Amino acid sequence: CTVVAGSGQFLAIAVGKNSQWGIIKSKLEKEQEQTPLQEKLDDMAALIGYVGIAAAAATFVSMMFIKIVFDPAELKETSVFSYALEAFIIGVTIVVVAVPEGLPLAVTISLAFSTKKMLADQNLIRHLAACETMGNATNICSDKTGTLTENRMTVVKGVFADTRCDDTANRVPVLISKKALEYILDCIACCSTARVIFPDDDEPADEEEEEATIVDPLSPPVDRRPRIIGNKTEAALLLLAQSEWTPNDDTDERRKAAGFDSGESRLFPFSSKRKRMSALVKKETSVVTSAATPASSQKTSTVRSWTLYHKGAAELVLENCTRYLDIDGTEQPMSDRKRREFKKMIKKFASEALRCVAMAHRCEVEKLVEPSKCTVEECEKKLEKEMCLDAIAGIMDPLRSDVVEAVATCQRAGIFVRMVTGDNLDTAVAIAKQAGILMEGGISMIGEDFRNLTPAELDEVLPKLQVLARSSPEDKHILVQRLNGALMPETEEEWLELHPGKDFNTQKDKLLPGYKEEWSVSRHGVGEVVGVTGDGTNDGPALKAADVGLSMGISGTDVAKKASDIIILDDKFSSIVKAVLWGRSVFDNIRKFLQFQLTVNVVALTITFLSAVAGYQPPLNAVMMLWVNLIMDTMGALALGTEPPRNELLDRRPYARDASLISRPMWRNILCQSLYQLALLVFLLNQGPRMFGCEDGSTRHFTILFNAFVFCQVFNEFNAREIGDRFDPIRSLSKSPMFLLVIAFTVVAQWFIVEFGGDFTQTAPLSFDEWRLTIGMGAFSLPVGFLMRLIPVAEDPQTFAGIERTKAKKDRSWLTVLLAVLLPIFIAIMYQLYVEIDEIDEAYEHV
């Protein structure tokens, strides 16, 4: 209702921070802690720093030990101070090389790329970090209305003129007589105060809507569904009457013909006390008074009668009916057997969380009362009995068509989906069962019981709590706090501010949400990664406390959108699943880049250490190292940070908040590739001059070594596209244009640097055979990538969180089978190459 005139007085019971808006505002001002990705990056930076410092210290100590203890001839003329300064500079160089300065770039590129792509999937990212965080969400607390359901009451099934219709939601035409249908349509149209306004599809959208679409392409889609004015339950029946079910009746015209506006008919609106409403409709019918004769025409007269149309709670309406409407439009007596049948139907509808509304009528009521002077009490006492039952409609807010599959996908991905709604428990449970949220062994609870739990009791319930009904926004906020530990009171002052008038010492373990120290002990300091949906202003605190707040683009308020991290533009739960998929893709892309970059780092760090200890200058000069650094940082970030998502990412559980960015299989891959590249570099340093017929330590010698090292990175970039046991380096290459572009640019640039770099890059042009051999040595990284994945190294189960699930069947690529066949042939070729190198060595010695 809307106040249009008059005056009144308001009593303010709280102002400022004590008001409801003040409480909400204070919670919105508190900032969330670091995201899980930021925590992992900090841990990774610390680890790399420790390794780099350790390697630098080992290099410095080794060089000084050689100088002081052995003092070789080539160092005789160098003073201890000068050599110590040189050793210190090399140590600093090692630290600089060890730090993956391209990591922030890779993270930013991957997040920015995914953010743009996610917009096409109806996900507007407000905070970049939320994109990745959503990928490892372990819990999603979702609203019911508008997110899981369509937010539109709909007649989904019913009994009309004693005819069962189980598919009214799809508007399958009802098969009853026209006479019976007229009674039902008159009741729907006349016994209603709601209105349905359909958008005119033939006319263009409003100028404001068109302008918004042009100016702001990120604006949520315009809701072109019929607009409801008044009671949503009545509107559901009006929508049914105006659909193909009737087909397409004009209820507005029926109501106009009844003469409510002129006062010819009477309406007694719905009362929550009576749970019913009635309408007295005046009708005029023509009756033939004399038949036509040869001398005169047929004579008719107008007969006026009044009909009572009644609608309300099905069980109450049924009690006052003594007849029922048959399929042919005739009234049949209500036998005991028929009454039991209708009661059973009402009970069945109620068990499915359907709102049961019955419609009835009674003809010629003017014989009982004076319709124009009839009151509500008189109508209830004299007219609302001995009626004819016309129909029983089952009404509900139906699930969105994509919800069941989307929820199942989340659960398959190890995400615990919870429904948090303000609806009653029965409706929430029924919807949760239909959506697949409430499963066997799951717990459903109302907000009142939830609020009375202690923190310890809630921790016992949380692993199985799947439905929270009749909940307040504060309940949702507490639930999120207890799951992820966000914004928990850390001090006694903060606790007392949250619970004014309470005693901290005696009640700190009894009142929700608890306090930080107690929560950390109960969960070992590691919380869940929680995503929360919300559309109202009161949902702001929960959206802020969540790791990822998801607001609704269509139905959400401005406060909810500002408090959220992601705006779901189409309000669909399936769009949340797409956010999870993209988030996992971002996380894996960052790990792919780390796997690639750390391999280069380990090789560069080790070869620098070995050369320094042996007393040699590093084999790669500053310009070469700069180019390698460009390959592994900027180019690697572009190539691996823009990989598209794969649906198989949803077949694994999310990673825990404290899980390392580098998994065990990744360490295996890094170490195996590093060992091969180090072995190749050492081989080329020692045997390269003999193998290629060049002078030891010459520009051509180091160019050959540099070219082989770069192509090792080129082919290892293909290996880095997979971070697990699967070997398929060319999978979905057509969907990764940026990767192909980077590889092509790297190869062309490498050829240009080698052939035309000259004195600037200290490189010498290579012959065709030298190019062929160095590229072949780099390409051997692919067979190494296949062999290393045969080493049985599994991920630590402790790194995963969320719902446990059975192992998925491993997908064996055709490329894996092909390599298994070609590997022996490749080994034979390499053996033949080794024999030829021995022959070249012997010939070189004779010369």
Secondary structure, 3 states (H helix, E strand, C coil): CCCCCCCCCCCCCCCHHHCHHHHHHHHHHCCCCCCHHHHHHHHHHHHHHHHHHHHHHHHHHHHHHHHHHHCCHHHCCCCHHHHHHHHHHHHHHHHHHHCCCCHHHHHHHHHHHHHHHHHHCCEEECCHHHHHHHHCCCEEEECCCCCCECCCCEEEEEEECCEEECCHHHCCCCCCCHHHHHHHHHHHHHCCCCEEECCCCCCCCCHHHHHHHHHCCCCCCCCCCCEEECCHHHHHHHHHHCCCCCCCCCHHHHHHHHCCCCCCCEEEEEECCCCEEEEEEEEEEEEEEECCCCCCCCEEEEEEEEEEEEEEEHHHHHHCEEEEECCCCCEEECCHHHHHHHHHHHHHHHHCCCEEEEEEEEECHHHCCCHHHCCHHHHHHHHCCCEEEEEEEEEECCECCCHHHHHHHHHHCCCEEEEECCCCHHHHHHHHHHHCCCCCCCEEEEHHHHHCCCHHHHHHHHHHEEEEECCCHHHHHHHHHHHHCCCCCCCHHHHHHHCCCCCHHHHCCCCCCCCHHHHHHHHCCCCCCEEEEECCHHHHHHHHHCCEEEEECCCCCHHHHHHCCEEECCCCHHHHHHHHHHHHHHHHHHHHHHHHHHHHHHHHHHHHHHHHHHCCCCCCCHHHHHHHHHHHHHHHHHHHCCCCCCHHHHHCCCECCCCCCCCHHHHHHHHHHHHHHHHHHHHHHHHHHHHHCCCCCCHHHHHHHHHHHHHHHHHHHHHCCCCCCCCCCCCCHHHCHHHHHHHHHHHHHHHHHHHHCHHHHCCCCCCHHHHHHHHHHHHCHHHHHHHHCCCCCCCCHHHECCCCCCCCCCCCCHHHHHHHHHHHHHHHHHHHHHHHHHHHHHHHHHC
